Amino acid sequence: MHLSMWTYPWDIQDQGLAGTVADLRDRAGLNTISLATSYHAGRFLQPRSPVGKAYFPEDGTVYFRPDERLWQGKEIRPLVARNLAERGDMLAALVEQRALGGPRVSCWTVCLHNTRLGMLHPGHVTRNAFGNPNYYNLCPSSPAARDYVVTLVEDVTRTYKPDMLELESPNFMGFAHEYHHEKDGVGLNTEDDFLLSLCFCDHCLARASRAGVDGAAARETVRRFIADLCERETPERQFSDFPATGIDAFKAWAELHAFLAWRSEPVTSLIREIRQKADPSTKIVLIDLKDGWLGGVDHTAVGEICDGLILCCYDMSPNEIGEVLAAGRQALAPGKFLGAGFRVFYPENRSAADLVARVQAAVAAGAEGINFYNYGLIPAKRLDWVRAAVTAIASKVDRL
């Protein structure tokens, strides 16, 4: 069974490679380290770092050494984080440690969520029905953005040969994504956020048109919905069966419904291209949420073309987790990997028992792997919670 923890390079640098391996393999009982190899900005509380208690990573950088030959002539190119030059290539160190009997290596790779690149390349970001850019989200319909992500994965898998690569955000992102000091005085509900998240950039309209879909007509419908929500005195639901019925909540608007049905095509085809160009020895899996369709993800289609899914089950009860993982298992073709992701955060988990119950529910529903979040963000004593969860599923671990 795949048992891993999402980890930042600076965590390993602060704790030392030997200390990290001792924490994750020996204390927590894990067999894999999922290292951030392409990541975004943020502010992180580092509870046990001996270097500092708050960390601000550079925005939209990579934590590996790109092969310049692959990037010649590319419109969108990666920027290597200063961290790598100043403190060392932790991915290379983990791969070397693996050869000496250390943990397996997985590359946690942020794809289209990149504000730095979005600001540099505004012609390749998603845009709402009014044409406003979402600088934090490169568009999966953009040829240049697609080429960037495909080359990124090809580069890291062929150069470093990780056991697995976890794709984060190869899709359309939500409007409410905590960009930076976001302001919303309207009080957006779920359907409002979804409508504001729909992309009608030139690349999407052209790609939809080639598929026989009238994206411009769909855009006008969405513009009216957005205008209406902005005029209401207080928030109201326009679609009482959303999101329970998925895109069928918009079935009365034929052009919009057709556009929403098409919307998974750029995401599915992008992941297909990623899998085709990646090193064949590396498993390619998608990190996603249970309602992947909100971001244009078709779990069944994706499960046919890549090696599996990791479904994040944050802040869910064991019963809800069981339902989500059972649906994920049903969506995947036989033999495809299904993992579950859990935060080891408080008060989401108030004790080891809470985490144990959640992990047991996931494994009982068919999960073959568990990822825990996040090594550098939790106190050391919570590694014992992870060990308790791993011990609780030990019989399953032995069989998988």
N, C-alpha and C positions, 0 to 999 in steps of 0.2 A: 504493500500500500504506500502511496505517495503521501508523505507527512512533512509539511514544509512550513516555514514562516517567512512572510514578506519582510524584507530587510533592506535598509539603505546602505550605500557604500560607507558613509561617514559613521554608521553604527559599528561596522567592522573595524574601521580605522581607530575609533575611540576605544573600543574594547580589546583590540588586538585580534588577529586571526585565530590564534590558539584559544583565546578567551571566548570568542564567538562560537567556535566549534564545541568547546566544552559546555557552553550554555545551551546550545540548540540540540546537539546530538546527545551529550551525556546527561545533562540535567533535564531537558524537556523531552527527550526521547524521539527526536525527529531525525529523518534520514536525508532531507533535502533543504537547501537554502534558496529561496526565491529572491534574487538580487535585482533591485531597480537598475536597469541599464539605460533607460530613457525616461526622463521625469520632468515634472513641472515645478513651479514655484510653490512656496508655502511658508508657514512658520510652525515649527515643531518643538514641542516641549520634550526635552531629552532627560527623563528622570534620573538616570544613573550614569550619564556621561561624565567622565572626569575632566572633560575639556570645557563644557559649558552646558547650560540648561535650556537654551533656546537656539534653534538653528534655522537659518534662512537659505535654502538652496537656490542656486541660479535657476532662472526660468528656462524651460525648454531646451535642456542640454542632455548630452549622452555621457555615459560613464563607461565607455570602452574606447579603444583606439580604432577609428574607421580605416578601412582599406581604401586609400585615395583613388586607386584604379577604378573602383566601382562608382565613384562619385563624379568622374570627369563629365562636364557638360550638363550636370543636373541643375535644374532651376532652383529647387529647394534642397538645401544641404544641412547636415547636422553641425552643431557646435559642441566641441568637447568641453566638458565642465572643467573649470580651473582646479577643482578638487582632485581630478585624476593626475594632473601634472604635479600638483603640490604634495599629494599624500599617497599616490600610487594607484595602480589598476587593480581594483579588488576583484573584478571578474577574472582576470588572469590568475590572481592569487588563489581564488576558489577552484579554478580548473586545475591548477597545479596541485592543490591540496587533494582534490578528487583522485588524481593519479596515484597519490600516496595512501589511498584508503579513506579519504575524507568523505563528507556528504556529497550527494548528487547536487547538480547545479541547474537551477532554472532561472531564466532571464525574464524578469517582470518588466514588460516593455510598453510604455505609453506611446500610442500611435498618433492620433489626430488631435489630441488635446495638447495644444502648444501655442500659448499666447505670444511668445517671442517670435515664432515663425509666422503666426497670423498677422502680427503687426508689420512684419517685413514683407508679407505676401498677401495683402488684403484682397487681391483678386481670386484667392483660393480658399476663402473661409465661407462658412455657412451664412446665409442671409435670410432674415424673416420675410414675411409677405410684404413688408414695406421697404424691403431692400437694405435694412440696417444690418451691419456686419456683427457676427459673433466672433471676435478676434481670437477667442480661446479654442475655437474648433475649426481646424482645416476640414474641408468638405470631402467626403468619400467619392463624390462625383468628379472632382477636379483631377484631370490627368496628372498634373504636377504633384499634387498631394498624394495621389495613389503611388506614383513612382517613388516618392520619398519614403513612404512606409514600406513598400515592397523591398526597396534597396536596403533600408535600415535592417529589416529582418534577415535578408540574404547575407548582409555583411556580418552581423553578430553571430549568426549560426554557422557560417562557413569558416569564420576566423577562430571562434572560441569553442565550437562544438558542444554547446550545452545539452543536457539531457532533455530539457523541455524549454519552450519559450511561451510565456503567457501574454496574450494580446489584451491590452486594455485600451478602450476607446478607438477601435477601428470603425466607428459608427457615428451617427448624428447624436449630438449631445443635447441635454435639456437646457432650456432657457435659464432656469434657476440653478446655477452651478457654483455659486459663491465665487464670482470672478474677483472682485475686490471692492469692498464697501458697497455691496449691492443695495439698491433702494427700491422698495415697492410699497407705495402708499395705497394702492388699490386693494390689495389682499387677494393675490392670484390663487385660484384653486387648481386642482390637478388638470382639468381640461384647458384652462387658460394657459397654463405653462406649456402644455402640449402644443397648442395652436401657435404660441410664440416660438416654439422650438422647430417648427417645420421649415425646411430650407427650400427657398425658391431662387437660388443663385442662378447665374447664367449656365453654369455647368449642369445643374440639376434639370433646368428647363430643357436644355438641349438633349441631355441623355434620356429624359422622359419622352420627349418628342420622337426620338428615334425608336422608342418602344411603342409608339402610337398613343401616348398618354398626353392629354391637354393640361400641362402644368400651369399654363397662364390662367386658364379658367379656374382651376383649383385655387390658385393664388388669390383671385378676386373674391372667392367665397371666404377664404380665411381672412382676408383684409376686412371684410364686413363683420365677421365674428369678433375680430380683435377690436375694431372700432366700437362695436356694441359693448364689449366688456369694459372698455375705457370710459363709457358714458354712464354706466350704472352707479347709483349712489352707494350701494353696498354689493359685495360679491353675490352672484347668483349662478345656479347651475343651468346651463343651456341643454345639456345632454344627460338626462337622468341615469342612463345605463352606461355611462363612461366612468371608469375604464373597463368595467366588467365584460363588456361585449367587444372589446378591442376596436378595430377600425370599423366594424359594422355599426357602431354608434353614429357614423356619418353616412350611412347607406342612402339616406334620402337625397344626398347631394352627389350625383353620379360622378362628376368630374373629380371631386375631392376624394371620393371613395376609391376611384381608379388610381389616383395619384398615391394614395396611402398604400394600396396594394402593390404598386410598383416600387415604393420607397425602400424595400429591402434589397432590391437588385444591386445597387451600388455597393452595399455592405457585403453581400454574399459574394459578388464577383471579386471584390478586393481581397477578401480572405482566401478565395480560391487562388488568386495570383500570388499571395503571400506564401501559401503552402507549396505552390509549384516551384517557386524560386528559392525557398529555404533549403538548407542542407537536409537531405532525407533522413539523416540519423537523429535529428532533433524533432521531438513531438511538438506540434503547434496546437495550443489550446486557447480558447477564448474565455476571458473573465467577463461575466455579465451579471445582470440582475434578473429576477424572475420574470418581469414584464419586459423582456428584451425588445419586443415589437415597438415600444415607445421610442427607442433609438434606431428603429429600422432594422432590427436583427430578427431573423427567422431561425430559431434554434434548430429546427429540423433540417433546414437547408444547410446551415453552417456545420451541423454534425455530420453531414455526408461528405464534406470536403476537407475538414481539418480533423485533428485527432481527438477532439473532445471539448468539454466545457468545464469551467469552474464557476458555480453559481454562488454569489455572495448572499449569505443568509443572515445579514445583520439585523439585530433587534427583532428577531422572530421567536415565537414560541416553538417548542419541540413539535407540536402538531403541525404548525405552519411549515416548518422546515421539512417535515416528512412529505407534505403535499408538494412543495416546490421541487424537492429532489426526485420524487416519484414522477412528476411531470417531465423533469429533465431527462430521466432515464428513458421514459417513453419516447421522447423526441429524438434521442440518439440512436444511431444504427448499432446493431450488435458489435461488441468489441471496442466501441469507442469509450474513451475515458470520461468519467463524471466525477468532479470534485466539488467540495463545498468550502466556502470561505467564511471565517468567523473572526470578529474582533474580540480581543481579550481586554475590552474596555469596561470601565465602571461608570455608571451603574447598569449598563447593559447586561453585564454579568456581575453579580454581587458576591460570588463565591466559586470555588472550584466545582461545586455541585451543579451550578447553573450551566457552566461550560460543558461539563460531562454530559448532561441531559441533552444539550443541543447536538453535540458531536455524535452521541449514540443514535439520535433520531435520524441524522443524515446517513450514517452507515447502514442503519436498518432499512432505509429507503433506497439504497443502491449506490451510495457514494463510495468510490474507490480511492479517494484521496481527500485530505483535509489541509487547507492552508489557514494559518493563524496570522492575525494582524495586530501588532507589528512589533518587531524585536526592540527597536530603540525607543518606542513610545510608551512602554509599560514598565512598571517596577519589576525588579529581578524576581521578587517572590511570586509573581504571576506566572513565571515559567513553570512553577510547580503545579499550577492549575492546568497548564498544557500537558504536563506529564500525567496528571490524574486522568485527563481525557484520553490520552493515548493508551494508558493502562486499561481503561474501561473498554476499549475496543480491541484489546490485544488479540483475542481469538480471531477476529476478522483480519487484523493485520497479518497474522501468520498465514492466512489462506490466500491473501491477495498480493 
